[in-house]
Amino acid sequence: MCSAFAPIYTSKTTPVAALSALSSIRNRPPLNHRETQLHSNSANQAEQYISDQYPRFYYLMQQNPTCLERIRSSSRGFAIFAPSEEAMDALGDFLNLLEYSCSDVDMLPILQAMASWHVVSVPATVDIMKQFGVVSTREGELPVEEHNGSIYVNGVRVVQCFRFEDNVVTNYQDTEGNLLGSETVQGEGSVCLVYEMEGMVCPDELWTALYECYRSKNSETGAM
């Protein structure tokens, strides 16, 4: 590859050829514009993945539209603790309680808080969580521990982690608008992490509050 600092005129180059090459360089349109484009959106990809792979948890997140909108508009990215479908099945009667709460205006605020406990406003990696021993969600801090090579968030094991990154491409153009080249830029976009969990990570107190609210509203019917 020819160096940008290599001389145009050498012992093997004639003066006429050197002048011709110099004229060509002078007439070439200079680099004038650099444009950065987002070719893929990590937030959209992560949300779509949650919707496809963890539909019942995603339905829970939809009960908190404010929380969803904030992660969609985040410039840095986020982390989500998403219980697997098997984990949701294991809730048993509590799953019925969640479904009932979605249509009850008095219980909905508790449900929204439960969703927020699963959302971290930054892409908190496993290494960062292990380093500090806690992770700060939108509702508060949850303890993080490591046992036998596995990571636990509020006592719930992390099964696996999926990483989504923005695909940012920089285009270089000359003064006439001609594309001179493109390159993928690393580290300039947002990163979104989806942690598959063996259960819900929200504090037990929210389950208690949800059940007490349900019982007080349905004490006469004896339902559930």
N, C-alpha and C positions, 0 to 999 in steps of 0.2 A: 504494500500500500504506500502510495506517495505521501510524504510528509508535507504538511501545510507550510513548513518553513524551508523546504528544499529549494535551491536556486533554480530559476527558470532557465538561465543560460549556463551551460556546462561545456566542457571540452568537446562533447559529442553533439552539441546543439549549435546550429548555424545562427548568426545574428538575425537573419530574416525570419527563421522559425521562432526565435525568442521574441522578436517584436510582434509576431502574429499571435503567439500565446498570451503575451501581455495585453494586447488589444482585446482578446477574447475575455480575459478576466475582468478588464475594466468595463466591458459592455454587459457583463452578467448582472442581472438585477440583484441588489444586496438583500440580505436577510433583514426583514423589517417587522415581522409579526410572528408571535407565538400564541397559539390558541390551545387551551386545555379543555378537553371534552370528557364527559362521563359516559362511558359506553355501556356500563352495567351498574345497577344500583343495588348495593348489598342489603339495604334495608328492605327493599321490595322482595328480593330473593329470600331473605330470612323469613319474612312474614308469610310468603307463599309456602315455604317449606313447613312452617309451623301449622299452617292451615291444612296442608295435605297430610302430614304425618301425625299431628296431634290435634285432630279436629275438635275434640271435646274441651281440651284446654284452650284452644283458640276461641271457642264459643264463650268461655269464661272471660277471656281477654276482651272480647267484643262488648262485654257488659260495662267496660270502662273505656269509652271512646276517647276521653282526654288522654289517658295513658297511651293508647294506640297512636294517637296523633303526634304525641311528643317523640315517640321512638321513630316514627316515619320521617319526621323533620330533623332528626338529630344529625349534626354535621360530623360528630366523632364516632358514632356507632353505639352499640348497646350489647347487653348480655341478657338472655332469657333463660330461666329455669323452667323447662317444659316437661311436665309429667307425661310419661308414656301412656298409650292407650291401656296397656295392662295395669298400670298404676291407677288409672281412673276406674277401671273395672273393680279393682281391689277395694275401692271406697265403699262398695256395697250400698247400704241405705243412705250413707252420706252423699253419694252421687245423686240420689233422688232428691235429697235436701238441696243440693246445688241447683238442680233443674227447677225445683219449686221456687227457689229464691229469685230466679231470673225474672219471674213475673209478679214479684211482690215489691212494691215501692218502699216498704219499710225495711226489707231485708237486703235490698239492692246495694245500699252503701257498704254493708259488710262484705258483700260479694266483690264490690269494686276494690275494696282494701285488700282482699285476698289476692286478687289479680296483680295489684301493684307490688305485693311482696315478692313476686316472681320476676320483676323487671329491674335491671341495673342500668343506670343511665350512661355508663361507659362500658367499653368492651373489656370487662374484668377477666383476665386470663387465670388459669389454674395457678400459675406461679405467683401471680400477684395476690390471689386469695390465700394461698399457703403462707406467703410472707407476712401478711398482716393478721391472719387468723380470723378475719371477719370480712364480710362483703356488705356494702351499703346499697340496699335496694331503695326504691322510691318511697317505701314506707318506714324503713329503719334498717338497722344492722342485723345480720344473721351470722352465727358462728360457723367457722369453717375448720374442719379437722381432717387429718389423714390417718387412715388405719389400714394396715396390710396392703399398702399400695393404692388404695381407693380414696377418693375425696368425698367428704360428706358436708353438705350444707344444711345446717340446722338438723343434723341427724339423718338426712336423706342422701343416699348414695348417688353420685354422678355416674351414669352408665357410659356416656360418650359425649363428645363435643363436636359440633359442626361449625365450621368457620366460613363466613362469607365476606368477601372484600370487594370494594369498588374497583372497577376496571377503568383507570384513568389514562387517557391517551393525549399526548401533547403533539400538535401538528405545527410544523415550521413552514412559513410562507415567505415569499419574496415580496418586494414592493408592488408587484403586479398581481399579487394574489395567487401565484402559482405554488402548488404544494411542493416543498423541497424534501420533506421527509416526516416521519412520525416515529414516536417511541412511547412505549408503555412506561408510566411513571409509578414506581413503587412507593408506598408509604404516604401518599398525598390524599387518599380517599378514606372513607370510614370503614370500620371493621365491625361486623356483627357476629356474635357468638350465640349459638343455641345449644344449651346443655340439656341432654335428655336425662330425666330424673326418675328414680324409682318411686316417687311420691310427691305430694305437694309440700312446699317448703315453708308455707306461712305458719305463724305461731298457732299453737293449739287453742289459745284464747279466742281466736276468731271463730273456730269451729264451735266452741262453747257458746259464744255470743249468737251465732247463727241458729243454733239449736234452741237456745232459750227464747229467741225472738219467735221462732216457728211455734214452739210449744205454747207461748202466751197467746198467740193468735189462733191456735187451733185446739185449745184446751177443752172446748165444749164438744168438738167432733171426735176427739180421741184418735185422730188420724196419725198414721205412721207409727 
